Amino acid sequence: MILLAVLLAAVSPNASLSAGGYDSEAAMRRPAAAHLVWSDEFDGTALDPAKWRFDTSRNKLGWYNGELQYYAAGRPENVAVAGGKLVITARRERLDPGRFPDWGGQDYTSGKIVSTGAGAWTFGFYEIRARLPCTRGTWPAIWMLPQKQGKWPDDGEIDIMEQVGSEPNLLHATLHTALFNHRLKTQRGAQHLLPSSCSEFHTYQLDWRADAILIGVDGRAYMEIRNDQPGGRGAWPFDQPFVMILNLAIGGPWAAAKGMDDAALPQRMEVDYVRVWQ
């Protein structure tokens, strides 16, 4: 999800940002000996600050990938917990700079949250049950970055699920590393068509091991990448704590490759739960 704007110059506006070649049809099974070590069932009435923080770091400067949103913090219009679900809502609106001094003039608002506290893990089995928006211009994502990140993409990135409104119902699972990325045209990932991704809840899954990473949905993997390439950390930096990120971006050459559907906003990304076993 963090794909920098400079990388977009290497692809056409209509190009997919997730590469294939690592397809899998393996079963996604939680290890029998694994124990639940962290979860959020979103049963309360507000986001739990012991588990999540808001990321608003580039609101004034503008976000990567040509994205058009302002990420709000503590604004229930954009991030709310209700009815046992986390709801991230993207809206077309301009804000009052007097009330929101970090507003960068964006025409859209949305939300981005990052796990905090004990919410950083190395390896494990992860499940995130969610329902996605499919409107042109939307870009929901479930992904992970190192807790202590230096230079991107050298420290790695795990994209458990990305879907863009220009390609509705097409899921993307991707890994980013120093040696495997768009700049080198060595991107590693896979795609999966899920016709009901926006009408029904599905369980997006990550099985992260020392020797392999599998990503899938509803108990079936569609991407498998093994730790079998030379290059040390340049090929496999996935041996350190990573945090979980949930966000709904708006716009950019990929998500808005077929234009923006402003009339369909607001749009929501709903999350039923996040669970982590080790």
Secondary structure, 3 states (H helix, E strand, C coil): CCCCHHHHCCCCCCCCCCCCCCECCCECCCCCCCCEEEEECCCCCCCCCCCEEECCCCCCCCCHHHCCEEECCCCCCCEEEECCEEEEEEEECCCCCCCCCCCCCCCEEECEEEECCCCEECCEEEEEEEECCCCCCEEEEEEEEECCCCCCCCCCEEEEEECCCCCCCEEEEEEECCCCCHHHCCCEEEEEECCCCCCCCEEEEEEECCCEEEEEECCEEEEEEECCCCCHHHCCCCCCCEEEEEEEEECCCCCCCCCCCHHHCCEEEEEEEEEEEC
